Amino acid sequence: MPVRTALEALSLPPMQLVGSSWPWRSALYLAVGALPSVPAILLLMRYGIEEPLPVLLAAVSTLVAGAIVFGLLERRRLRLVDNVPLPDAHRPLHRRGWRHALRVRLNEQVTWREIGFTGISTTVLCWLDAVVLACMVGYPTVAVLSPLHERDRPPLATLISGMMGVGLLAAAPYVLTAWAGARAAMARALLEPRESDRLGERLVEVTRSRARLVDAFEGERRRIERDLHDGAQQRLVALNVYLGLARLEVLAGSPAHDPLVKAQELAQRALSELRELIRGVHPQVLTDRGLAAALHDLAGRSPVPVDVDVRLPGRLPPSIEVTAYFVVSEALTNIARHSRAGRAAVTAGLHGDRLILRISDDGVGGADQRAGTGLTGLADRVAAVGGTMSLSSPPGGPTLVQAEFAGVVR
């Protein structure tokens, strides 16, 4: 199979590795990696390490050069020792301007990994690159060529130095390729895209899509409510009127009188049930008069006496009003069915830009969201519009359902 990385090239036979381009590519990769240390090495060689200013200049020059080499060029430089492309993990910028770009980049995990990689590379790894190149290429080359420029050295010392240089040069392809492959593997591990890099973006998109689904769902509920109100309900009203007129035309005690009375009663019952169904789909009072009036209407139809205290300055966003309405509706239904309460209370008010909604009762308590009382679905619905819902119901009562909606002030 084809060799794709420097580390895979180490498995090649010795002569095949030496004859390939991998050692040369590895040496070039390390040479570019050692570039940030060159200004510092020259400064320290010229002034030494005893004066603070040259040391400070050496550190600053290394960091600046490293930021350029490792921050901007690392993905391209990696192709020298890794044929597998390294995709850019950054999100695309949808607006121009350095402030927007800075804000987006600083919120990305890959940016901080790049900063950490740059810091490690400029403070440690670039020096190791320079040391590896000096030990495996620089010194052996000088040692092998020493007879040409050091004629006054003893022959034995020249021979030993030359043999050491030849040995190091023979081992250089493996050492350079291994170190370059290890460096590249570390760079890939830090810089390649991860599943968590897109997690925040996906979470935002999921939240937005869920909000869009809620809006679409509420729009469909309003359409169904309008169709029932303007269609089936009007026909039942007309049917009830015609049945009433027919009763007036029939004498009491006639064979047709009792069936007409029964038919009109059934029509009135069907009309009442249809109106309750319409309120459950989408209450007209909520659309026409707002949340405060709708909550008072709910309390007036509850079999348990309900104290209502709603203090709102005006209309709220439609999605918030609808969700708050159904939270109260479901809570009052549960109170009537399960709590054996003598009285309940509903309070709603704004605290800053948050709507705080509380429904309490003096019943027996012991309510559980996992018991199938509908509260779990309501909690999901509240979360879909950016809110939270909590339940407190110890055995013996009282029970308190609280929902909070953020950003309700338009």
N, C-alpha and C positions, 0 to 999 in steps of 0.2 A: 504494500500500500504506500502511497506517496507520503513523504515526510512533510509535515505542515509546520512544526515548531522546532526551535533549537533543542529543546529537551528530547523530542522524538529523534532528532539527528544523532544523539549520543548512542542510540542502539545500532547505528551503522557499523560495519566493519572498519577497523582503523584506517586502512588505505583509502577506503571509500569516503570516510569522513574528512580525511586530510585533503583529498582531491576535490571535495565539494566546496560550495560557496559558503557553507554555514560558518566555518571559523572566521572568514573575512567579514561576513555580515555581523557576526557577534562582536568582533573587534570594533567595527564601525559603530555599532549600537552602544558599546561601552565608552567609546571615545566621545560620542555626542553626550552621553550621560556624565562624563567627567568634565565637560566644558565649564559648568558653573564653578568648579573649583580652581580653574586655571588662573583667573585674576587674583584670587586669594593666595595661591601658591607663589605667584610672582611677587606680590606685595610682601609676603612673609620671608621669601628668599632675599628680598632687597633690604628690608628693615628689621627682620627678626621678630620675635614675639615679646620683646621686653618693652616696647613702646605701645601704649594703648591705642593711639590713633590708627596706626596701620592695621592692628588687629580688628578694630571696629570697622574700618573700611573694607577689610577682607570679608568680614561677616556680611556686611550690607551688600557687597558686590556678589557674593555667593547666592544670597537670597533673591536678588533682582534677576540675576542670570538664570537661577533655577526656576523662578516663576515663569520666565519666558520659555525655557526648554521643556520643563515638565508640565506646566500648566497649559501651554498652547500646542506643543508639538508632540506630546507623548503618544497620542493615538496614531499619528503618522509614523513616528519613529519606531513604534512597536512592529510595523510591517517588516522591518529588517529581520526580526527573529521569530515572527509569528505570522503565517500566511492567512490565518483566519481573521477577517475584518472585525474590528472592535467598534460597534455602533455607538453613536453619541447618545448618552442617557438623558441629556437635557430636553426639557419640553420646548416646543417651538414658541417663539414670542409672537403674540398676536397684535401687539402695539409697539410703536417705535418710542424711543426715548430711553436715556440711560437710567432714569429713576425706575421706570417699569421693569427694565431688564435686571437691575440690581435687586429689586424686591422679589421678582420671580426666582432669580438664581439663588438668593440667600435662603429661600424657603425649600430648596431642593436638597435632598440627602446627598446626591452625587456631588454637589458643589463642595460640601464639607469633606467628603471623601477625597476629592481632588486637592483641597487645601491641605489635608493631612498627608496625602501622598507627596505633595510638593515639599512640605516641611521635612518629611523623612528623607526625601531624595536630596534636598539641598544641605541638610545638616549631617547626614550619615552616608547615604548610598553613593553620592557623587564622589566622595573621598575614597570609598571602597573601590569604585570603578577605576579611579586613578591609580590606586595601589595595585590592583590586579593587572592593569595594563603596564605599569612600571615594572612589576616583578616578572611578568610572563612575556613581555615584548621588549620593553626598554632596556632593562639590565642584561638579558641574554644577548640582545643585539650588540650592545656595547662590549660585553665580554667576548663575544666571538670576533669582533673587529679590533680588539685591544692590541693584537700584534702589529697592526698597521699604524697605531698612533702612540703606543707606549713601547718604544724600542729598547728602553733602558731597563725594563723589568726583567727579573730572573726568568729563565726559560721554564722552570718548573711552575712558578706562579702563573705564568701566561698559559701554560698547558692546562692547569687545573681550572683556571677561570674560563678558558675556552670550552672545556668539557662540561662544566656546569651550564654554560650558556647554551650549548647544543642540547643538553638534557632538558632544560627548561623550554627551549623552543620546540622540542619534540612533544612535550606535554601541553604546550600552549593551546593547540586546537581543542583539546578536551576541557581544559580549565576555562578558557574563554567562552566556549559554547555552553558549558554547564552554568557558569555564573550569569551569562546573558539570558539563558533560558529561565533561570530562577528569578531574575529581575523582571523579566517579561511576564512570568506567571503571577508574580505579586502585583504588577501593574494591572493586569487583566482582572484579577480578583477584586481590586479596589475600584476600577474605572468602568467595568462593563455594566450594562443595565441590570437592575434587579427588579424582582416583582414588587418590592416595597417602594421603589422609586415612583411608580405610577399609582400607588395606593391612595394617596391624597387626592390626586386628580380623579381617580375612579370614584372615590367616596363623594366628592363634590357632584360628579355627574349622576351618581345614583340618587343623591338627595334631590337634585334638580328634576330628574326623571320621575321620582316618586311624587314630588310636588305637582308636576305636570299631570300625572295620572289622577291625583286627587282632584285637581281643577277640572279635568275632563269628566271624571266621575260625577262631580257636583253639577256640572253643566248638563250631563245626561239626566240626572235626577230632576233638575228643574224642568227639562223638556218633558219628562214623563208626567210630572206634576201638572204642568200646563195643559198637556193633552188630556189628562184625566179630568181636570177642572173644567176645561172648555168643551170636552166631548161627552164622556160617559156620565159625569155628574149632571150636566145640563139635561141630558136625555132622561135620567132618572127623575129629576125635578119635574120635567114635562109629563112623564108617566104618572107621577104622583098627582099632579094637577088634574089630568084627564080622568084618573080613577076617582078622584073626589067629585068631579063633575058628573061622572056616571052614577055615583051613589045618590046624588041629588035627584037624578031622573028616575030612580028605582024606589018603589014604595017599600017601607019597612015591612018585613014579614014575607016579602016575595021571594021566590026561589033564588033569584040572582043577588039578593041583598047581602047575605052572609059571605058568599065568595068574593064579592067586591070589597067588603070590609077587610077580609083576610088579605086580599091582594094589595090593598092600599097599605096595610100594616107591614107587609113584606117589603113593599117598595120603600117605605119610610126607613125600615131597618137596613135595607141595602144601601140607601143613601147615607145613613149615619156611618155605616161601616166603610163606605167609600171615602167619606170625608176624613175618617180616622186614618185610612190608608194614605190619603194625600198628605196629611200632616206628617206621617212617618216617612214618606218619600222626600218631601221638601215643604216645610210649613210656609204658607203664603204670608202669615203675619211677620215672619222673619224677613222676608224679602221687602215687604211694604213698610214695616215700622221699626225694624232693627232688633237687636239682641235683647234689650231690656223688656220690650213689650212681649217678645216671644217667650222669655223666661216667666213672666207673670202669667202668660196664657198656660204654660205648662203647669205651673203651681196651681192655677185655678181648676185644672182638670185632674189633679192628683187625688186619689182616695185618702191620702194621708195629708193632714194640714201642713202647709209649707209656708214658712216665713221667708220673704224675698227681700234682699237688700242689694240692689244693683245701682252702682254709681259710675256711669260712663258719660264722658263729655259729648259723645256723638256716635256716628257709625264707625264700625271697625272693618278691616278687610273682609270680604265675603267668605273666604276660606276659614278665617278665624271664627267668624260668627257662626257658620254652619257647624264647625267642629265643636265649639263650646255648647251650642244648642243640643247636639246629640249626646254630649257628655252628661249634661243635666238630665236629658230625657231618659237615658239608660240608667243613670243613678237613681232617679225617682222611681223608675219601674222596678229596680231591684229592692228599693226600700219598701215599696208596696207589697212585693211578693215574698221577701225573705226576712226582713229585719224585725217584724212585729213592733215597729216603732209607733209612738204616739204623736210624734211631731218631727218635722224635718226643717232644715234651713238651707237657703241658697244665697251665697254672697258673691259678688263680682265687682272688681274695681281695678283701676290702673295704679301701678306702682312704677314710676318712671315710664319706661316704654314697654312694660310687661303687663299683661292681663293676668290677674290672679283670680281663679274661679274655685270656690269651695262649696261642697255639698255635704252636709252632716245630718245625722239622725241620732235619736236616743234609744235605738233598738238594742237587740241582743248581741250585736257584733259578730265576730268570727268570719267575716267575708274574706274570700281568697280569690285573687285574680286567676288562679289556675283551676278554679272549680267550675269554669264554664258559665260564668254569670255575664259574659259579654264585655267585661272590663279589659280583658287582654286585647280584643280587637279595637276597643276605644283607645287604649294606650298606643297601639300602632298608628291609629289615625291621628292622634295628637302629635306623635313624633313625626308624622309625614309633613306637618305644617311647621316644624321646628320647635314644638313644645315638649313638655314633659308632664307625666301624670304619676301621682303617688297615691297609695291607699294605706290608711291606718284603721284597723278594725280589730282591736283585742277582744277576746271572749268577754262577754258581758257589756260590750259597747264602751263609749260611743264609736260610731264609724264616721270617718272623714275621708272624702275623696277630694284631692286637690289637683288642679291642672294649671300649668303656667304656659303662657304663650309670649314669646319674645318678639320685639319689633312690631307691635301692633299699631303704634302711632304713626300715621301717614303724614 
